Amino acid sequence: MKPRHFASIIFLVAALVLTGCNNGAATSETAAPAQPTAAPVIAATDTPQPVPTDTVAATSVPTIAPTIAPEPTVEPSPTAAPSPTETPAAEMSAADKLAAAFTTAPTAAGEVILLTGRVLDTNGDPLPGAAVEIWQTDTTGVYDHPNDSSTASRDRGFQFYGTAIAGDDGTYAFRTVRPGYYEPRPKHIHVKVKLDGRELLTTQFYFDEDRADLSNEGLFAQAGSLGEMLILKAADSVTMDGAPVAALTNDLVLDAGSGGTLTATPAQGEGPYYPVVVVADFDNDLATVP
């Protein structure tokens, strides 16, 4: 072979080799699929990694446990006020209580009155158990006594005398009628007080409406400046059996030998018509005869 032809063949072979290499490289680049870039592995740490803001939408939403609202604190209700009850009736007055003690309808003619007061010693202490006796005329001025010439015409529905026993607080009480005038004397009620078998006082009660007559009355005048202690005072007025009844009061202060500074009730004469019966046997309701 000629050297010129040999060189041409060598050149041709080299060109073919180069062409095959280039085609192989191109084929390799075309055939090998592109591998995705692996996400870098981030080592776990105690601090959570912040989520990029532009990837929040793609991030799955963590499950959030529902927050349970705390039970409201129930304050203890204030202690309920007691259920209202009926308003208690107003306490009875002393006169009403006195009137309530006499339940029988009066049989006596005339104006019924209540007579009350306390029996005290000169220290102001009550004298429970003291027996208070009274006697008087009926509403027409007649006594139940054999020495009264008019006694036959007396009111048979009136008792004329009676006894009240002082309670623990010294209170005594009677239901009677306003007496009539026993001429020439003003209206009056005789009173006698006994305690433990002793007679401690005999006196008389008078009425306020008779002050003009009292100024000229000899027996009342004997009390001097103490005469005011013998005049009955208006205490109250109550209704009994549908009619108004006056309640009159006067305390009886006795010198029982215990000393004290209170002035004793002045004494008055017994008069000629002290009952001829045992007054202790008669109760304190003179307005009723059984």
Rosetta blueprint (number, residue, H / E / L):
1 M L
2 K L
3 P H
4 R H
5 H H
6 F H
7 A H
8 S H
9 I H
10 I H
11 F H
12 L H
13 V H
14 A H
15 A H
16 L H
17 V H
18 L H
19 T H
20 G H
21 C H
22 N H
23 N H
24 G H
25 A H
26 A H
27 T H
28 S H
29 E H
30 T H
31 A H
32 A L
33 P L
34 A L
35 Q L
36 P L
37 T L
38 A L
39 A L
40 P L
41 V L
42 I L
43 A L
44 A L
45 T L
46 D L
47 T L
48 P L
49 Q L
50 P L
51 V L
52 P L
53 T H
54 D H
55 T H
56 V L
57 A L
58 A L
59 T L
60 S L
61 V L
62 P L
63 T L
64 I L
65 A L
66 P L
67 T L
68 I L
69 A L
70 P L
71 E L
72 P L
73 T L
74 V L
75 E L
76 P L
77 S L
78 P L
79 T L
80 A L
81 A L
82 P L
83 S L
84 P L
85 T L
86 E L
87 T L
88 P L
89 A L
90 A L
91 E L
92 M L
93 S L
94 A H
95 A H
96 D H
97 K H
98 L H
99 A H
100 A H
101 A L
102 F L
103 T L
104 T L
105 A L
106 P L
107 T L
108 A L
109 A L
110 G L
111 E L
112 V E
113 I E
114 L E
115 L E
116 T E
117 G E
118 R E
119 V E
120 L E
121 D E
122 T L
123 N L
124 G L
125 D L
126 P E
127 L L
128 P L
129 G L
130 A L
131 A E
132 V E
133 E E
134 I E
135 W E
136 Q L
137 T L
138 D L
139 T L
140 T L
141 G L
142 V L
143 Y L
144 D L
145 H L
146 P L
147 N L
148 D L
149 S L
150 S L
151 T H
152 A H
153 S H
154 R L
155 D L
156 R L
157 G L
158 F L
159 Q L
160 F L
161 Y E
162 G E
163 T E
164 A E
165 I E
166 A L
167 G L
168 D L
169 D L
170 G L
171 T E
172 Y E
173 A E
174 F E
175 R E
176 T E
177 V E
178 R L
179 P L
180 G L
181 Y L
182 Y E
183 E L
184 P L
185 R E
186 P L
187 K L
188 H E
189 I E
190 H E
191 V E
192 K E
193 V E
194 K E
195 L E
196 D L
197 G L
198 R E
199 E E
200 L E
201 L E
202 T E
203 T E
204 Q E
205 F E
206 Y E
207 F L
208 D H
209 E H
210 D H
211 R H
212 A H
213 D H
214 L H
215 S L
216 N L
217 E L
218 G H
219 L H
220 F H
221 A H
222 Q L
223 A L
224 G H
225 S H
226 L H
227 G H
228 E H
229 M H
230 L H
231 I E
232 L L
233 K E
234 A E
235 A E
236 D E
237 S E
238 V E
239 T E
240 M E
241 D L
242 G L
243 A E
244 P E
245 V E
246 A E
247 A E
248 L E
249 T E
250 N L
251 D L
252 L E
253 V E
254 L E
255 D L
256 A L
257 G L
258 S L
259 G L
260 G L
261 T L
262 L L
263 T L
264 A L
265 T L
266 P L
267 A L
268 Q L
269 G L
270 E L
271 G L
272 P L
273 Y L
274 Y L
275 P L
276 V L
277 V L
278 V L
279 V H
280 A H
281 D H
282 F L
283 D L
284 N L
285 D E
286 L L
287 A L
288 T L
289 V L
290 P L
